[in-house]
Amino acid sequence: MMESAMSLLSRVLCLSLAFAAPAGAETAQSASAADAPTWLPRAPQTVLRVLTWNVERAFLQRNADFQRVLRAIDADVLVLDEMAADLSAARIAAAMPPQRAPWQAVYGSGGGPHQRASIVTTHRLEPVPAFDRLAYPEARYNRWLSIVPPQAEARARASLDAGVAAVGGIVDIDGRRLLVVGLDLQCCGDTPEGPEEERRRFEAASIRAAIDDVAGTLALDGILVGGDFNAVQGSAPVDLLRRGANASKALTAVEARHRGHDVAWTWSGEGTPFPSGRLDFVLHSGALVPLQAQVFDSEDLDTRARAALGIAPGLSQSLSPHRPVVVDFGWRDGGPLP
């Protein structure tokens, strides 16, 4: 990270919250998610429920609590980001709530020590290597590293060496091939001209170029992108990923709101001097239709729902300042991408 360019806002957005948690991963002893109460009934004609969530590095340390939320949401395809670099696809799949179908996962190789992204699903899944360790050009690498103070150079170098935090996989939805991409873009930045925003925009463009390359070589029925876009300086990173080089294959950002509230924030500013904001997005191709979308927050649940789901008040904020974005999708016409 580039500490010299950070203000209090940057530090707030970059640093993870520390939570009291037992050492090591927990294992939830529970029934299948299919047998548990569901937070939101699926919309008619839903073919898959998607979740994207910045889990703030605590997925294994607070695994029983994360499983409690994941059981309530009951998604088919999950994009989890800001995970530690010492995990693996097998460990992530094993930490998911029990299901009738086994979980499969791919785990990204790009991203700093705490920026990895993963795709997890109960459908057949195959990795897409095009998103592994997308590199930064040498000139940008050297320039960004040159403005980092000496005490932060080792961390910044490790982050840049790891490449862009992205992961890709093909999910088979009843014979239809869906390209799913997860990401965690560069955080922070005080101005639209700052190095953090420059890096964030480069990462978005790099991921979009990889999407276009894959879509040009593989037969796909749809494209889905989810993760933490860290859009703290406007929508440019989202727009770069939406549009791409070919306007006919532009992606659409899903509009999700909190239940019972006309608010769309996904990052909570609670305990900070800054307002909550929308940093996490789900983008989709035209072959997919969002049937319903909500931001999950334990504080939006009434007492009866919390009791039925086994979710305590304040659980969401204790797990991560980010809230999961949940979308039910159907196929528009059953046909492939144009």
VEXTORLO-685693 format. One record per residue (C-alpha): residue in one letter; chain; x, y, z. Coordinates in Angstrom, 3 decimals, padded with zeros to 6 digits. Last residue first. Layout:
// residues N
r	c	px	py	pz
A	A	X	Y	Z
...
This chain:
// residues 338
r	c	px	py	pz
P	A	-024.512	-012.819	-029.011
L	A	-024.205	-014.853	-025.784
P	A	-025.936	-018.207	-025.916
G	A	-029.683	-018.808	-025.903
G	A	-032.085	-019.723	-023.109
D	A	-034.049	-016.546	-023.599
R	A	-033.225	-014.323	-020.642
W	A	-031.854	-016.995	-018.334
G	A	-032.779	-016.508	-014.665
F	A	-030.832	-014.916	-011.844
D	A	-031.383	-014.462	-008.090
V	A	-028.953	-011.932	-006.635
V	A	-027.334	-011.578	-003.200
V	A	-024.859	-008.821	-002.267
P	A	-023.099	-009.701	000.976
R	A	-022.344	-006.851	003.399
H	A	-018.898	-005.360	003.934
P	A	-017.846	-004.060	007.370
S	A	-017.041	-007.707	008.120
L	A	-017.920	-010.381	010.679
S	A	-018.892	-008.179	013.630
Q	A	-020.908	-005.896	011.361
S	A	-023.018	-008.794	010.098
L	A	-023.551	-010.342	013.527
G	A	-024.959	-007.169	015.098
P	A	-028.153	-008.818	016.269
A	A	-027.743	-012.587	016.534
I	A	-028.468	-014.981	013.687
G	A	-029.953	-018.392	014.471
L	A	-032.078	-018.296	011.322
A	A	-035.426	-018.758	013.052
A	A	-034.447	-016.457	015.924
R	A	-033.192	-013.750	013.601
A	A	-036.369	-013.993	011.525
R	A	-038.584	-013.642	014.608
T	A	-036.662	-010.633	015.931
D	A	-036.831	-008.731	012.638
L	A	-033.994	-008.847	010.136
D	A	-032.514	-005.661	008.642
E	A	-029.784	-005.581	011.297
S	A	-028.501	-008.953	010.084
D	A	-027.631	-007.324	006.774
F	A	-027.964	-008.999	003.373
V	A	-028.020	-006.686	000.355
Q	A	-030.866	-007.657	-001.925
A	A	-031.479	-008.607	-005.536
Q	A	-034.457	-010.073	-007.370
L	A	-035.056	-011.524	-010.819
P	A	-031.716	-010.494	-012.321
V	A	-031.850	-011.616	-015.964
L	A	-028.871	-013.369	-017.525
A	A	-028.126	-013.562	-021.269
G	A	-027.368	-009.846	-021.272
S	A	-024.140	-010.273	-019.325
H	A	-023.839	-009.746	-015.589
L	A	-022.181	-007.477	-013.037
V	A	-022.402	-007.938	-009.249
F	A	-020.999	-005.114	-007.147
D	A	-019.292	-004.293	-003.849
L	A	-018.185	-000.742	-002.931
R	A	-021.498	001.014	-002.275
G	A	-020.880	003.398	000.595
S	A	-021.400	003.991	004.318
P	A	-020.630	007.506	005.418
F	A	-017.274	008.404	006.965
P	A	-016.285	009.406	010.511
T	A	-015.791	005.744	011.420
G	A	-017.503	003.479	013.969
E	A	-020.138	002.398	011.454
G	A	-019.022	003.305	007.933
S	A	-020.543	000.132	006.566
W	A	-019.565	-001.096	003.110
T	A	-022.408	-002.483	000.949
W	A	-024.485	000.666	000.626
A	A	-027.636	000.440	-001.503
V	A	-030.253	002.223	000.612
D	A	-034.033	002.359	000.144
H	A	-034.671	000.361	003.301
G	A	-037.026	-002.549	004.010
R	A	-034.534	-005.114	002.807
H	A	-031.262	-003.465	001.885
R	A	-030.998	-002.642	-001.805
A	A	-029.412	-004.267	-004.860
E	A	-029.126	-002.738	-008.338
V	A	-027.259	-005.224	-010.533
A	A	-024.517	-003.768	-012.737
T	A	-024.880	-004.572	-016.433
L	A	-022.162	-005.972	-018.690
A	A	-021.309	-004.733	-022.164
K	A	-020.968	-007.334	-024.909
S	A	-022.326	-005.228	-027.769
A	A	-020.077	-002.365	-026.661
N	A	-016.957	-004.397	-027.498
A	A	-013.768	-003.032	-025.937
G	A	-014.943	-003.448	-022.360
R	A	-018.032	-001.737	-021.030
R	A	-018.863	-003.100	-017.593
L	A	-015.357	-003.620	-016.285
L	A	-014.250	-000.105	-017.143
D	A	-017.536	001.298	-015.813
V	A	-017.087	-000.386	-012.437
P	A	-013.523	000.933	-012.108
A	A	-014.685	004.450	-013.166
S	A	-017.656	004.590	-010.772
G	A	-016.408	007.204	-008.335
Q	A	-013.428	007.713	-006.074
V	A	-014.188	005.146	-003.340
A	A	-015.149	002.413	-005.795
N	A	-013.401	-000.360	-003.869
F	A	-014.524	-002.821	-006.571
D	A	-015.105	-005.584	-003.998
G	A	-016.371	-008.654	-005.815
G	A	-018.545	-010.065	-008.546
V	A	-018.469	-010.694	-012.285
L	A	-020.908	-012.929	-014.189
I	A	-020.772	-013.909	-017.841
G	A	-023.257	-016.039	-019.766
D	A	-023.799	-018.899	-022.187
L	A	-020.147	-019.322	-023.084
A	A	-018.276	-021.079	-025.897
L	A	-014.612	-020.302	-025.315
T	A	-012.145	-018.266	-027.399
G	A	-013.602	-014.771	-027.682
A	A	-015.253	-014.889	-024.258
V	A	-011.877	-015.786	-022.745
D	A	-010.134	-012.854	-024.431
D	A	-012.958	-010.453	-023.517
I	A	-012.823	-011.549	-019.877
A	A	-009.034	-011.133	-019.826
A	A	-009.391	-007.598	-021.203
R	A	-011.985	-006.881	-018.489
I	A	-009.594	-008.072	-015.794
S	A	-006.839	-005.800	-017.095
A	A	-009.183	-002.820	-017.397
A	A	-010.346	-003.242	-013.801
E	A	-006.772	-003.674	-012.550
F	A	-005.614	-000.565	-014.414
R	A	-008.501	001.398	-012.928
R	A	-007.588	000.296	-009.407
R	A	-003.934	001.172	-009.996
E	A	-004.807	004.676	-011.112
E	A	-007.237	005.017	-008.192
E	A	-004.514	004.034	-005.750
P	A	-001.957	006.257	-007.461
G	A	-004.082	009.396	-006.924
E	A	-005.791	011.369	-009.695
P	A	-009.353	010.556	-008.576
T	A	-008.318	011.727	-005.097
D	A	-007.798	010.316	-001.597
G	A	-007.051	006.712	-002.426
C	A	-008.086	003.476	-000.759
C	A	-008.268	-000.105	-001.958
Q	A	-006.940	-001.899	-005.009
L	A	-009.526	-004.208	-006.577
D	A	-010.752	-007.486	-005.090
L	A	-012.017	-009.768	-007.842
G	A	-014.165	-012.758	-008.756
V	A	-014.984	-013.845	-012.299
V	A	-017.694	-016.348	-013.235
L	A	-017.964	-017.596	-016.834
L	A	-021.257	-019.482	-017.116
R	A	-021.532	-022.564	-019.290
R	A	-025.015	-023.981	-019.723
G	A	-025.440	-027.743	-019.252
D	A	-027.588	-027.548	-016.129
I	A	-025.584	-024.611	-014.793
D	A	-021.932	-025.527	-015.433
V	A	-019.680	-022.975	-013.739
I	A	-016.583	-021.894	-015.646
G	A	-014.046	-020.276	-013.337
G	A	-012.025	-017.113	-012.954
V	A	-010.012	-015.517	-010.167
A	A	-008.769	-011.983	-009.607
A	A	-006.473	-010.019	-007.298
V	A	-004.094	-008.438	-009.808
G	A	-000.446	-009.428	-009.546
A	A	001.381	-011.074	-006.647
D	A	004.538	-009.074	-007.311
L	A	002.595	-005.834	-006.778
S	A	001.344	-006.900	-003.347
A	A	004.727	-008.251	-002.289
R	A	006.398	-005.021	-003.422
A	A	003.908	-002.919	-001.462
R	A	004.512	-004.928	001.699
A	A	008.279	-004.689	001.371
E	A	008.136	-000.969	000.546
A	A	006.006	000.122	003.513
Q	A	008.819	001.248	005.838
P	A	010.684	002.820	002.935
P	A	007.806	005.145	001.954
V	A	006.000	004.173	-001.279
I	A	006.429	006.590	-004.174
S	A	008.986	004.461	-006.059
L	A	006.833	001.316	-005.886
W	A	004.082	002.902	-007.945
R	A	006.586	004.082	-010.554
N	A	008.408	000.763	-010.745
Y	A	005.247	-001.295	-011.165
R	A	003.792	001.177	-013.664
A	A	006.884	000.929	-015.858
E	A	007.138	-002.860	-015.445
P	A	003.561	-003.543	-016.493
Y	A	001.450	-005.096	-013.690
A	A	000.819	-008.818	-014.013
L	A	-002.421	-010.826	-014.088
R	A	-001.603	-013.571	-011.606
D	A	-004.113	-016.213	-012.684
F	A	-007.107	-014.795	-014.573
A	A	-006.403	-016.574	-017.876
P	A	-006.118	-019.873	-015.951
V	A	-009.904	-020.485	-016.023
P	A	-010.740	-023.059	-013.344
E	A	-013.460	-025.694	-013.825
L	A	-016.637	-025.992	-011.789
R	A	-019.528	-028.445	-011.704
H	A	-022.274	-026.983	-009.555
T	A	-022.279	-026.761	-005.734
T	A	-020.303	-023.538	-005.973
V	A	-017.335	-021.605	-004.613
I	A	-015.346	-018.924	-006.442
S	A	-012.372	-017.449	-004.586
A	A	-010.580	-014.127	-004.361
R	A	-007.212	-013.365	-002.778
Q	A	-006.587	-009.968	-001.239
H	A	-004.971	-010.668	002.140
P	A	-001.322	-011.400	001.333
G	A	-001.507	-009.498	-001.959
G	A	-003.507	-010.492	-005.028
G	A	-003.269	-013.121	-007.726
S	A	-003.327	-016.914	-007.215
G	A	-007.118	-017.100	-007.110
Y	A	-008.850	-020.022	-005.462
V	A	-011.241	-022.319	-007.266
A	A	-013.911	-024.099	-005.272
Q	A	-016.238	-027.101	-005.344
W	A	-018.895	-027.869	-002.759
P	A	-020.475	-031.309	-002.578
A	A	-024.197	-031.685	-003.324
R	A	-026.568	-032.383	-000.429
Q	A	-025.002	-029.447	001.376
P	A	-022.991	-028.935	004.553
P	A	-022.023	-025.289	005.104
M	A	-018.681	-024.286	003.548
A	A	-015.346	-024.728	005.330
A	A	-014.379	-027.837	003.335
A	A	-014.720	-025.924	000.064
I	A	-012.394	-023.200	001.397
R	A	-009.798	-025.702	002.582
A	A	-009.824	-027.522	-000.770
A	A	-009.483	-024.315	-002.794
S	A	-006.467	-023.318	-000.747
L	A	-005.586	-020.852	002.004
D	A	-002.217	-019.234	002.759
A	A	-002.890	-016.100	000.681
A	A	-005.580	-014.825	003.042
M	A	-009.015	-013.873	001.768
E	A	-010.206	-010.466	000.622
D	A	-012.846	-011.959	-001.662
L	A	-015.622	-014.538	-001.670
V	A	-017.625	-015.069	-004.867
L	A	-020.385	-017.576	-004.204
V	A	-022.491	-019.594	-006.646
D	A	-025.459	-021.665	-005.481
A	A	-026.574	-019.361	-002.647
D	A	-028.430	-020.457	000.516
I	A	-028.753	-017.032	002.174
A	A	-029.556	-018.391	005.654
R	A	-026.990	-021.169	005.333
L	A	-024.362	-018.618	004.279
V	A	-025.106	-016.452	007.318
R	A	-024.710	-019.315	009.800
Q	A	-021.681	-020.586	007.895
F	A	-019.984	-017.239	008.435
D	A	-020.677	-017.538	012.163
A	A	-019.222	-021.051	012.377
N	A	-016.247	-019.976	010.242
R	A	-015.110	-017.059	012.370
Q	A	-011.366	-017.804	012.109
L	A	-011.865	-019.553	008.773
F	A	-013.601	-016.695	006.945
A	A	-011.897	-013.870	008.876
R	A	-009.808	-012.279	006.128
E	A	-012.288	-009.399	005.563
V	A	-015.107	-011.562	004.138
N	A	-015.716	-009.358	001.090
W	A	-018.928	-010.959	-000.139
T	A	-020.528	-011.827	-003.485
L	A	-023.557	-014.108	-003.531
V	A	-025.323	-015.647	-006.524
R	A	-028.587	-017.598	-006.628
L	A	-029.052	-019.730	-009.725
V	A	-031.791	-020.836	-012.077
T	A	-034.529	-018.633	-010.604
Q	A	-037.802	-018.940	-012.541
P	A	-039.889	-017.742	-009.555
A	A	-037.835	-015.671	-007.089
R	A	-036.093	-017.554	-004.339
P	A	-037.342	-017.152	-000.802
L	A	-035.158	-014.753	001.220
W	A	-033.641	-015.533	004.635
T	A	-034.121	-019.266	004.269
P	A	-034.923	-021.606	007.142
A	A	-032.692	-024.704	007.086
D	A	-033.280	-027.979	005.211
A	A	-031.539	-026.961	001.965
A	A	-028.716	-025.524	004.038
S	A	-028.029	-029.055	005.216
A	A	-028.245	-029.593	008.932
S	A	-025.802	-028.106	011.374
Q	A	-022.628	-028.649	013.331
A	A	-020.527	-025.679	012.301
T	A	-016.802	-026.308	012.202
E	A	-014.559	-023.619	013.635
A	A	-011.244	-022.570	012.179
G	A	-008.284	-021.740	014.364
A	A	-007.983	-019.478	017.380
P	A	-011.237	-018.285	018.855
A	A	-012.427	-014.893	017.732
A	A	-012.367	-011.297	018.998
F	A	-012.548	-009.102	015.941
A	A	-010.015	-006.884	014.236
L	A	-011.359	-004.679	011.470
S	A	-009.376	-004.843	008.300
L	A	-007.304	-001.833	007.291
C	A	-007.588	-000.383	003.818
L	A	-010.853	001.547	004.047
V	A	-010.096	003.209	007.353
R	A	-006.517	003.913	006.371
S	A	-007.572	005.539	003.136
L	A	-010.161	007.719	004.847
L	A	-007.609	008.837	007.444
S	A	-005.430	010.080	004.618
M	A	-003.281	007.942	002.400
A	A	-000.847	009.039	-000.285
S	A	002.287	008.485	001.801
E	A	000.999	005.058	002.852
M	A	001.131	003.557	-000.622
M	A	000.000	000.000	000.000
